[in-house]
Amino acid sequence: MTTPEMLDERYGRTRPAMPRWVVVAVIVVAAVGFGAVGWSIFAANIDAVDADTTGFEVVDEHSVAVSFQFSGPVGRSIACALEAQDREHGVVGWKVVEYPASDLPARAFREVLATTGDATTGLVNSCWVT
């Protein structure tokens, strides 16, 4: 026991207890904060779409074929932005493709993009729920 505690005990001094309403208020604020964080995490991930480029083929100097797959929410239509790039990573082709809703969580596709120059690669830029 430390000296201040010994003096408090000797002379009967006690620390005032925290009012009950303060404890309840702190618990309520903490619960609302945790609920808000949980909801924001859930809402951000409910419509998440994960897309991967599985391959590409330069068809000729004016087109490239991109093979890709995505997984997303069932029963929702999905759009994907595809792009073709040249040697300096400049965009020489761009296409947004929309896919109707499906009851399959993962699907694979192959799309051909028209290009304005020689493409050296084709890829999926992003996919989202429409």
DSSP file (Angstrom, degrees, kcal/mol; ACC not computed):
  #  RESIDUE AA STRUCTURE BP1 BP2  ACC     N-H-->O    O-->H-N    N-H-->O    O-->H-N    TCO  KAPPA ALPHA  PHI   PSI    X-CA   Y-CA   Z-CA
    1    1 A M              0   0    0      0, 0.0     2,-0.1     0, 0.0     0, 0.0   0.000 360.0 360.0 360.0 138.9    0.0    0.0    0.0
    2    2 A T     >  -     0   0    0      1,-0.1     4,-2.2     4,-0.0     5,-0.2  -0.395 360.0-104.2 -87.5 167.5    1.3    3.5   -0.9
    3    3 A T  H  > S+     0   0    0      1,-0.2     4,-2.5     2,-0.2     5,-0.2   0.901 118.9  51.0 -60.6 -45.7    1.5    6.5    1.5
    4    4 A P  H  > S+     0   0    0      0, 0.0     4,-2.4     0, 0.0    -1,-0.2   0.902 111.5  49.2 -61.2 -36.9   -1.5    8.3    0.0
    5    5 A E  H  > S+     0   0    0      2,-0.2     4,-2.3     1,-0.2    -2,-0.2   0.890 110.0  51.1 -67.1 -38.1   -3.6    5.1    0.3
    6    6 A M  H  X S+     0   0    0     -4,-2.2     4,-2.4     2,-0.2    -1,-0.2   0.909 111.6  47.4 -64.8 -41.8   -2.5    4.7    3.9
    7    7 A L  H  X S+     0   0    0     -4,-2.5     4,-2.4     2,-0.2     6,-0.3   0.904 110.9  51.5 -66.4 -40.7   -3.5    8.3    4.7
    8    8 A D  H  X>S+     0   0    0     -4,-2.4     5,-1.8    -5,-0.2     4,-0.6   0.917 113.2  45.2 -61.2 -42.5   -6.9    7.9    3.0
    9    9 A E  H  <5S+     0   0    0     -4,-2.3     3,-0.5     3,-0.2    -2,-0.2   0.901 112.5  51.3 -67.7 -40.8   -7.6    4.8    5.0
   10   10 A R  H  <5S+     0   0    0     -4,-2.4    -2,-0.2     1,-0.2    -1,-0.2   0.892 118.8  34.8 -64.5 -42.1   -6.4    6.3    8.3
   11   11 A Y  H  <5S-     0   0    0     -4,-2.4    -1,-0.2    -5,-0.1    -2,-0.2   0.344 111.2-113.7-100.9   7.0   -8.5    9.4    8.0
   12   12 A G  T  <5 +     0   0    0     -4,-0.6     2,-0.4    -3,-0.5    -3,-0.2   0.719  58.7 155.8  75.4  21.5  -11.5    7.8    6.3
   13   13 A R      < -     0   0    0     -5,-1.8     2,-0.3    -6,-0.3    -1,-0.2  -0.660  17.5-176.0 -82.4 135.8  -11.2    9.6    3.0
   14   14 A T        -     0   0    0     -2,-0.4     3,-0.0    -5,-0.0    -5,-0.0  -0.940  28.5-112.4-128.4 153.5  -12.8    7.8    0.0
   15   15 A R        -     0   0    0     -2,-0.3     2,-0.1     1,-0.1     0, 0.0  -0.649  41.9-105.8 -81.8 140.2  -12.9    8.6   -3.6
   16   16 A P        -     0   0    0      0, 0.0     2,-0.1     0, 0.0    -1,-0.1  -0.426  35.8-117.0 -68.0 138.9  -16.3    9.5   -4.9
   17   17 A A        -     0   0    0     -2,-0.1     3,-0.1     1,-0.1    -3,-0.0  -0.440  32.2-102.0 -73.1 148.5  -17.9    6.8   -7.0
   18   18 A M        -     0   0    0     -2,-0.1    -1,-0.1     1,-0.1     5,-0.1  -0.520  46.2-102.2 -69.7 134.9  -18.6    7.6  -10.6
   19   19 A P    >>  -     0   0    0      0, 0.0     4,-1.4     0, 0.0     3,-0.7  -0.263  24.4-123.9 -59.8 145.9  -22.4    8.3  -11.1
   20   20 A R  H 3> S+     0   0    0      1,-0.2     4,-2.4     2,-0.2     5,-0.2   0.852 108.7  59.5 -61.2 -36.9  -24.3    5.5  -12.6
   21   21 A W  H 3> S+     0   0    0      1,-0.2     4,-2.3     2,-0.2    -1,-0.2   0.823 102.4  53.9 -64.9 -29.9  -25.6    7.6  -15.5
   22   22 A V  H <> S+     0   0    0     -3,-0.7     4,-2.3     2,-0.2    -1,-0.2   0.918 109.1  47.8 -68.8 -42.6  -22.0    8.2  -16.6
   23   23 A V  H  X S+     0   0    0     -4,-1.4     4,-2.0     2,-0.2    -2,-0.2   0.919 113.7  47.4 -62.8 -44.2  -21.3    4.5  -16.7
   24   24 A V  H  X S+     0   0    0     -4,-2.4     4,-2.5     1,-0.2    -2,-0.2   0.905 111.2  51.4 -64.6 -41.4  -24.5    3.8  -18.7
   25   25 A A  H  X S+     0   0    0     -4,-2.3     4,-2.5     1,-0.2    -2,-0.2   0.905 109.4  49.7 -63.2 -41.4  -23.7    6.7  -21.1
   26   26 A V  H  X S+     0   0    0     -4,-2.3     4,-2.2     2,-0.2    -1,-0.2   0.903 111.9  48.4 -63.9 -41.2  -20.2    5.3  -21.8
   27   27 A I  H  X S+     0   0    0     -4,-2.0     4,-2.4     2,-0.2    -2,-0.2   0.911 112.2  48.6 -66.0 -42.5  -21.6    1.8  -22.4
   28   28 A V  H  X S+     0   0    0     -4,-2.5     4,-2.5     2,-0.2     5,-0.2   0.925 112.1  48.3 -64.8 -44.3  -24.2    3.1  -24.8
   29   29 A V  H  X S+     0   0    0     -4,-2.5     4,-2.3     1,-0.2    -1,-0.2   0.906 112.5  49.1 -63.0 -41.4  -21.8    5.3  -26.8
   30   30 A A  H  X S+     0   0    0     -4,-2.2     4,-2.6    -5,-0.2     5,-0.2   0.910 111.2  49.5 -64.5 -42.3  -19.4    2.3  -27.1
   31   31 A A  H  X S+     0   0    0     -4,-2.4     4,-2.3     1,-0.2    -2,-0.2   0.913 111.9  47.8 -64.5 -42.5  -22.1    0.0  -28.3
   32   32 A V  H  X S+     0   0    0     -4,-2.5     4,-2.4     2,-0.2    -1,-0.2   0.903 112.1  50.7 -64.4 -40.6  -23.3    2.5  -30.9
   33   33 A G  H  X S+     0   0    0     -4,-2.3     4,-2.2     2,-0.2    -2,-0.2   0.929 111.7  45.9 -63.0 -46.3  -19.7    3.0  -32.1
   34   34 A F  H  X S+     0   0    0     -4,-2.6     4,-2.4     1,-0.2    -1,-0.2   0.887 112.7  51.9 -64.8 -37.9  -19.1   -0.7  -32.4
   35   35 A G  H  X S+     0   0    0     -4,-2.3     4,-2.5    -5,-0.2    -2,-0.2   0.905 109.4  49.3 -63.6 -41.8  -22.4   -1.1  -34.2
   36   36 A A  H  X S+     0   0    0     -4,-2.4     4,-2.2     2,-0.2    -2,-0.2   0.908 112.2  47.6 -65.4 -42.0  -21.6    1.7  -36.7
   37   37 A V  H  X S+     0   0    0     -4,-2.2     4,-2.0     2,-0.2    -2,-0.2   0.922 112.9  49.0 -64.6 -43.9  -18.1    0.2  -37.5
   38   38 A G  H  X S+     0   0    0     -4,-2.4     4,-2.2     1,-0.2    -2,-0.2   0.912 111.8  48.4 -61.9 -43.3  -19.6   -3.3  -37.9
   39   39 A W  H  X S+     0   0    0     -4,-2.5     4,-3.1     1,-0.2     5,-0.2   0.897 109.6  52.1 -65.4 -40.1  -22.3   -2.0  -40.2
   40   40 A S  H  X S+     0   0    0     -4,-2.2     4,-1.8     2,-0.2    -1,-0.2   0.886 110.6  48.1 -65.7 -37.1  -19.9    0.0  -42.4
   41   41 A I  H  X S+     0   0    0     -4,-2.0     4,-1.2     2,-0.2    -1,-0.2   0.923 114.9  45.8 -66.3 -43.8  -17.7   -3.1  -42.8
   42   42 A F  H  X S+     0   0    0     -4,-2.2     4,-1.2     1,-0.2     3,-0.4   0.929 113.4  48.6 -64.1 -46.6  -20.7   -5.2  -43.8
   43   43 A A  H  X S+     0   0    0     -4,-3.1     4,-0.5     1,-0.2    -1,-0.2   0.847 109.4  53.1 -65.5 -34.3  -22.1   -2.6  -46.1
   44   44 A A  H  < S+     0   0    0     -4,-1.8    -1,-0.2    -5,-0.2    -2,-0.2   0.805 116.0  39.0 -70.5 -28.4  -18.8   -2.1  -47.9
   45   45 A N  H >< S+     0   0    0     -4,-1.2     3,-1.1    -3,-0.4    -1,-0.2   0.545  92.7  82.4-101.1  -8.0  -18.4   -5.9  -48.6
   46   46 A I  H 3< S+     0   0    0     -4,-1.2    -1,-0.1     1,-0.3    -2,-0.1   0.852 104.3  32.6 -68.1 -32.6  -21.9   -6.9  -49.5
   47   47 A D  T 3< S+     0   0    0     -4,-0.5    82,-0.4    -3,-0.1    -1,-0.3   0.043  88.0 140.2-109.2  25.2  -21.6   -5.7  -53.1
   48   48 A A    <   -     0   0    0     -3,-1.1     2,-0.4    80,-0.1    80,-0.1  -0.453  33.4-162.7 -72.6 139.7  -17.9   -6.5  -53.5
   49   49 A V        -     0   0    0     78,-0.3     2,-0.6    23,-0.2    78,-0.3  -0.992   3.4-157.7-124.0 128.2  -16.7   -8.0  -56.8
   50   50 A D  E     -A   71   0A   0     21,-2.6    21,-2.3    -2,-0.4     2,-0.4  -0.929  15.5-175.6-108.3 121.3  -13.4   -9.7  -57.1
   51   51 A A  E     -A   70   0A   0     -2,-0.6     2,-0.4    19,-0.2    19,-0.2  -0.925   7.2-174.8-121.9 142.9  -12.0   -9.9  -60.7
   52   52 A D  E     -A   69   0A   0     17,-2.7    17,-2.4    -2,-0.4     2,-0.5  -1.000  24.3-130.7-136.1 134.8   -8.9  -11.6  -62.0
   53   53 A T  E     -A   68   0A   0     -2,-0.4    15,-0.3    15,-0.2     3,-0.1  -0.735  21.8-177.4 -79.6 126.2   -7.3  -11.6  -65.5
   54   54 A T  E     -     0   0A   0     13,-2.2     2,-0.3    -2,-0.5    14,-0.2   0.587  59.2 -36.4-102.1 -13.4   -6.7  -15.2  -66.5
   55   55 A G  E     -A   67   0A   0     12,-1.7    12,-3.1    67,-0.1    -1,-0.4  -0.936  47.7-143.8 171.3 169.3   -5.0  -14.4  -69.9
   56   56 A F  E     -A   66   0A   0     -2,-0.3     2,-0.4    10,-0.2    10,-0.2  -0.982   4.1-159.3-150.2 158.8   -4.9  -12.3  -73.0
   57   57 A E  E     -A   65   0A   0      8,-2.4     8,-3.2    -2,-0.3     2,-0.9  -0.966  19.2-136.4-143.1 123.4   -4.1  -12.8  -76.7
   58   58 A V  E     -A   64   0A   0     -2,-0.4     6,-0.2     6,-0.2     3,-0.1  -0.714  22.9-175.1 -78.2 109.5   -3.1  -10.2  -79.1
   59   59 A V  E     -     0   0A   0      4,-1.0     2,-0.2    -2,-0.9    -1,-0.2   0.953  59.7 -40.8 -74.5 -51.5   -5.3  -11.1  -82.1
   60   60 A D  E >  S-A   63   0A   0      3,-1.6     3,-1.2    -3,-0.1    59,-0.3  -0.856  77.3 -68.0-157.9-168.7   -3.8   -8.5  -84.5
   61   61 A E  T 3  S+     0   0    0      1,-0.2     3,-0.1    -2,-0.2    -3,-0.0   0.570 130.9  43.2 -72.6  -4.2   -2.7   -4.9  -84.5
   62   62 A H  T 3  S+     0   0    0      1,-0.2    53,-2.2    56,-0.1     2,-0.3   0.270 114.7  37.4-123.1  11.3   -6.3   -3.7  -84.0
   63   63 A S  E <   -AB  60 114A   0     -3,-1.2    -3,-1.6    51,-0.3    -4,-1.0  -0.987  49.3-168.7-161.4 152.4   -7.6   -6.1  -81.3
   64   64 A V  E     -AB  58 113A   0     49,-2.0    49,-3.3    -2,-0.3     2,-0.5  -0.996  18.8-138.2-140.5 141.1   -6.8   -8.0  -78.2
   65   65 A A  E     -AB  57 112A   0     -8,-3.2    -8,-2.4    -2,-0.3     2,-0.5  -0.871  16.3-160.3-103.0 132.2   -8.8  -10.8  -76.5
   66   66 A V  E     -AB  56 111A   0     45,-3.2    45,-2.4    -2,-0.5     2,-0.4  -0.949   2.5-161.3-115.5 126.9   -9.0  -10.7  -72.7
   67   67 A S  E     +AB  55 110A   0    -12,-3.1   -13,-2.2    -2,-0.5   -12,-1.7  -0.904  27.8 149.9-104.2 134.7   -9.9  -13.8  -70.6
   68   68 A F  E     -AB  53 109A   0     41,-2.5    41,-3.0    -2,-0.4     2,-0.3  -0.968  30.6-148.1-156.2 167.7  -11.0  -13.1  -67.1
   69   69 A Q  E     -AB  52 108A   0    -17,-2.4   -17,-2.7    -2,-0.3     2,-0.3  -0.976  12.2-171.8-139.2 153.4  -13.2  -14.3  -64.2
   70   70 A F  E     -AB  51 107A   0     37,-2.4    37,-2.5    -2,-0.3     2,-0.4  -0.988  11.7-153.9-143.3 155.2  -15.1  -12.6  -61.5
   71   71 A S  E     +AB  50 106A   0    -21,-2.3   -21,-2.6    -2,-0.3    35,-0.2  -0.996  31.9 141.5-127.3 136.1  -17.0  -13.5  -58.4
   72   72 A G        -     0   0    0     33,-2.0   -23,-0.2    -2,-0.4   -25,-0.1  -0.858  52.5 -41.5-156.2-173.2  -19.7  -11.3  -57.0
   73   73 A P    >   -     0   0    0      0, 0.0     3,-1.0     0, 0.0    29,-0.3  -0.357  61.4-113.3 -66.3 140.0  -23.1  -11.2  -55.3
   74   74 A V  T 3  S+     0   0    0      1,-0.2    29,-0.2    29,-0.1     3,-0.1  -0.476  96.8  21.8 -72.8 139.6  -25.6  -13.7  -56.7
   75   75 A G  T 3  S+     0   0    0     27,-3.1     2,-0.4     1,-0.2    -1,-0.2   0.623  99.0 107.8  81.3  13.2  -28.7  -12.2  -58.4
   76   76 A R    <   -     0   0    0     -3,-1.0    26,-0.4    26,-0.4    -1,-0.2  -0.965  69.5-120.2-124.1 139.7  -27.0   -8.9  -59.2
   77   77 A S        -     0   0    0     -2,-0.4    53,-2.5    24,-0.2     2,-0.4  -0.518  30.7-155.6 -77.0 148.9  -25.9   -7.6  -62.6
   78   78 A I  E     -CD  99 129B   0     21,-1.9    21,-3.5    51,-0.2     2,-0.4  -0.960   8.8-158.8-130.6 141.5  -22.2   -6.8  -62.9
   79   79 A A  E     -CD  98 128B   0     49,-2.7    49,-2.5    -2,-0.4     2,-0.4  -0.928   8.4-164.0-118.5 146.0  -20.2   -4.5  -65.2
   80   80 A C  E     -CD  97 127B   0     17,-2.7    17,-2.8    -2,-0.4     2,-0.6  -0.988  13.6-142.7-131.5 140.3  -16.4   -4.8  -65.9
   81   81 A A  E     -CD  96 126B   0     45,-3.1    44,-2.8    -2,-0.4    45,-1.2  -0.909  22.7-169.8-101.0 121.1  -14.0   -2.3  -67.5
   82   82 A L  E     -CD  95 124B   0     13,-3.4    13,-2.4    -2,-0.6     2,-0.3  -0.834   3.9-172.8-109.7 147.2  -11.4   -4.0  -69.7
   83   83 A E  E     -CD  94 123B   0     40,-2.7    40,-2.7    -2,-0.3     2,-0.4  -0.987  18.0-149.3-142.3 153.2   -8.4   -2.3  -71.2
   84   84 A A  E     -CD  93 122B   0      9,-2.6     8,-2.5    -2,-0.3     9,-1.3  -0.952  20.5-163.1-117.0 140.1   -5.6   -2.9  -73.6
   85   85 A Q  E     -CD  91 121B   0     36,-2.1    35,-3.2    -2,-0.4    36,-1.5  -0.882   9.0-139.1-124.7 154.6   -2.1   -1.3  -73.1
   86   86 A D    >   -     0   0    0      4,-2.2     3,-1.9    -2,-0.3    33,-0.1  -0.256  48.3 -76.2 -96.1-169.7    0.9   -0.7  -75.3
   87   87 A R  T 3  S+     0   0    0     31,-0.3    32,-0.1     1,-0.3    -2,-0.0   0.830 132.7  48.9 -60.0 -34.4    4.6   -1.1  -74.4
   88   88 A E  T 3  S-     0   0    0      2,-0.1    -1,-0.3     1,-0.0     3,-0.1   0.237 120.9-106.9 -90.6  14.1    4.7    2.1  -72.5
   89   89 A H  S <  S+     0   0    0     -3,-1.9     2,-0.3     1,-0.3    -2,-0.1   0.706  70.3 150.1  65.5  23.2    1.5    1.1  -70.5
   90   90 A G        -     0   0    0      1,-0.1    -4,-2.2     2,-0.0     2,-0.5  -0.640  54.6-109.5 -80.4 144.6   -0.6    3.6  -72.4
   91   91 A V  E     +C   85   0B   0     -2,-0.3    -6,-0.3    -6,-0.2     3,-0.1  -0.650  43.7 165.2 -79.3 120.5   -4.2    2.7  -72.9
   92   92 A V  E     +     0   0B   0     -8,-2.5    24,-2.7    -2,-0.5    25,-0.3   0.373  67.7  27.8-114.3  -0.9   -4.9    1.8  -76.5
   93   93 A G  E     +C   84   0B   0     -9,-1.3    -9,-2.6    22,-0.2     2,-0.3  -0.955  60.3 177.6-160.2 142.7   -8.2    0.1  -76.0
   94   94 A W  E     +C   83   0B   0     20,-0.4     2,-0.3    -2,-0.3   -11,-0.2  -0.993   4.0 170.0-150.4 137.7  -11.1    0.3  -73.4
   95   95 A K  E     -C   82   0B   0    -13,-2.4   -13,-3.4    -2,-0.3     2,-0.5  -0.975  20.9-152.2-152.7 134.7  -14.4   -1.4  -73.1
   96   96 A V  E     -C   81   0B   0     -2,-0.3     2,-0.4   -15,-0.2   -15,-0.2  -0.949  20.4-169.8-107.2 124.4  -17.1   -1.6  -70.4
   97   97 A V  E     -C   80   0B   0    -17,-2.8   -17,-2.7    -2,-0.5     2,-0.4  -0.945   8.0-152.4-118.1 133.1  -19.1   -4.8  -70.6
   98   98 A E  E     -C   79   0B   0     -2,-0.4   -19,-0.3   -19,-0.2   -21,-0.0  -0.882   6.8-162.1-107.6 137.0  -22.3   -5.5  -68.6
   99   99 A Y  E     -C   78   0B   0    -21,-3.5   -21,-1.9    -2,-0.4     3,-0.1  -0.950  21.2-118.6-117.9 136.2  -23.4   -9.0  -67.6
  100  100 A P        -     0   0    0      0, 0.0   -24,-0.1     0, 0.0   -22,-0.1  -0.190  44.7 -78.2 -69.0 164.3  -26.9   -9.8  -66.5
  101  101 A A        -     0   0    0    -26,-0.2     2,-0.3   -24,-0.1   -24,-0.2  -0.257  54.1-176.9 -60.8 147.9  -27.7  -11.2  -63.1
  102  102 A S        -     0   0    0    -26,-0.4   -27,-3.1   -29,-0.3   -26,-0.4  -0.959  37.7-129.9-143.9 158.9  -26.9  -14.9  -62.5
  103  103 A D  S    S+     0   0    0     -2,-0.3   -29,-0.1   -29,-0.2    -2,-0.1   0.259  84.5  95.2 -94.7  13.0  -27.4  -17.4  -59.7
  104  104 A L        -     0   0    0      1,-0.1   -32,-0.2   -31,-0.1   -29,-0.2  -0.885  65.3-152.6 -99.1 131.7  -23.7  -18.4  -60.1
  105  105 A P  S    S+     0   0    0      0, 0.0   -33,-2.0     0, 0.0     2,-0.4   0.780  82.0  37.3 -75.0 -24.7  -21.3  -16.7  -57.7
  106  106 A A  E     +B   71   0A   0    -35,-0.2     2,-0.3   -37,-0.0   -35,-0.2  -0.988  67.2 173.2-131.1 137.3  -18.3  -17.0  -60.1
  107  107 A R  E     -B   70   0A   0    -37,-2.5   -37,-2.4    -2,-0.4     2,-0.4  -0.973  17.6-146.1-141.1 154.6  -18.2  -16.7  -63.9
  108  108 A A  E     +B   69   0A   0     -2,-0.3     2,-0.3   -39,-0.2   -39,-0.2  -0.946  20.5 174.6-124.1 144.0  -15.5  -16.7  -66.6
  109  109 A F  E     -B   68   0A   0    -41,-3.0   -41,-2.5    -2,-0.4     2,-0.4  -0.921  23.6-148.5-142.4 164.8  -15.6  -14.7  -69.9
  110  110 A R  E     -B   67   0A   0     -2,-0.3     2,-0.4   -43,-0.2   -43,-0.2  -0.973  22.6-179.8-136.9 122.8  -13.5  -13.8  -72.9
  111  111 A E  E     -B   66   0A   0    -45,-2.4   -45,-3.2    -2,-0.4     2,-0.5  -0.938  21.2-137.3-125.7 145.9  -14.0  -10.5  -74.6
  112  112 A V  E     -B   65   0A   0     -2,-0.4     2,-0.4   -47,-0.2   -47,-0.2  -0.895  18.9-159.1-103.8 129.0  -12.3   -8.9  -77.7
  113  113 A L  E     -B   64   0A   0    -49,-3.3   -49,-2.0    -2,-0.5     2,-0.3  -0.887  14.6-130.9-108.2 136.2  -11.3   -5.2  -77.5
  114  114 A A  E     -B   63   0A   0     -2,-0.4   -20,-0.4   -51,-0.2     2,-0.3  -0.649  29.5-157.7 -78.7 142.3  -10.7   -3.0  -80.4
  115  115 A T        -     0   0    0    -53,-2.2   -22,-0.2    -2,-0.3     3,-0.1  -0.874  25.5-145.2-124.2 156.6   -7.4   -1.1  -80.1
  116  116 A T  S    S+     0   0    0    -24,-2.7     2,-0.3    -2,-0.3   -23,-0.1   0.508  86.1   2.2 -94.0  -7.2   -6.1    2.1  -81.7
  117  117 A G  S    S-     0   0    0    -25,-0.3     2,-0.4   -32,-0.0   -25,-0.1  -0.879 106.3 -43.6-157.7-172.7   -2.5    0.8  -81.8
  118  118 A D        -     0   0    0     -2,-0.3     2,-0.3   -56,-0.1   -31,-0.3  -0.534  56.6-153.7 -68.3 120.1   -0.4   -2.3  -81.1
  119  119 A A        -     0   0    0     -2,-0.4   -33,-0.3   -59,-0.3     3,-0.1  -0.731  19.4-175.6 -93.9 144.7   -1.4   -3.7  -77.8
  120  120 A T  S    S+     0   0    0    -35,-3.2     2,-0.3    -2,-0.3   -34,-0.2   0.495  71.4  14.8-112.6 -10.3    1.1   -5.8  -75.7
  121  121 A T  E     -D   85   0B   0    -36,-1.5   -36,-2.1   -64,-0.1     2,-0.3  -0.989  55.9-155.6-157.1 159.5   -1.3   -6.7  -72.9
  122  122 A G  E     +D   84   0B   0     -2,-0.3     2,-0.3   -38,-0.2   -38,-0.2  -0.994  24.9 161.4-137.2 142.5   -5.0   -6.9  -72.0
  123  123 A L  E     -D   83   0B   0    -40,-2.7   -40,-2.7    -2,-0.3     2,-0.6  -0.966  43.2 -98.9-155.0 166.4   -6.5   -6.8  -68.5
  124  124 A V  E     -D   82   0B   0     -2,-0.3   -42,-0.2   -42,-0.2   -71,-0.2  -0.851  27.6-170.6 -90.8 120.1   -9.5   -6.3  -66.3
  125  125 A N  E     -     0   0B   0    -44,-2.8     2,-0.3    -2,-0.6    -1,-0.2   0.943  62.6 -38.8 -75.3 -50.3   -9.3   -2.8  -64.8
  126  126 A S  E     -D   81   0B   0    -45,-1.2   -45,-3.1   -76,-0.0     2,-0.3  -0.975  47.3-145.1-168.0 162.5  -12.2   -3.3  -62.4
  127  127 A C  E     +D   80   0B   0    -78,-0.3   -78,-0.3    -2,-0.3     2,-0.3  -0.974  20.8 173.7-134.5 150.4  -15.6   -4.8  -61.9
  128  128 A W  E     -D   79   0B   0    -49,-2.5   -49,-2.7    -2,-0.3     2,-0.4  -0.968  36.9 -94.9-151.8 162.9  -18.6   -3.5  -59.9
  129  129 A V  E      D   78   0B   0    -82,-0.4   -51,-0.2    -2,-0.3   -80,-0.0  -0.672 360.0 360.0 -82.2 133.1  -22.3   -4.2  -59.2
  130  130 A T              0   0    0    -53,-2.5   -52,-0.2    -2,-0.4    -1,-0.1   0.426 360.0 360.0-102.0 360.0  -24.7   -2.3  -61.4
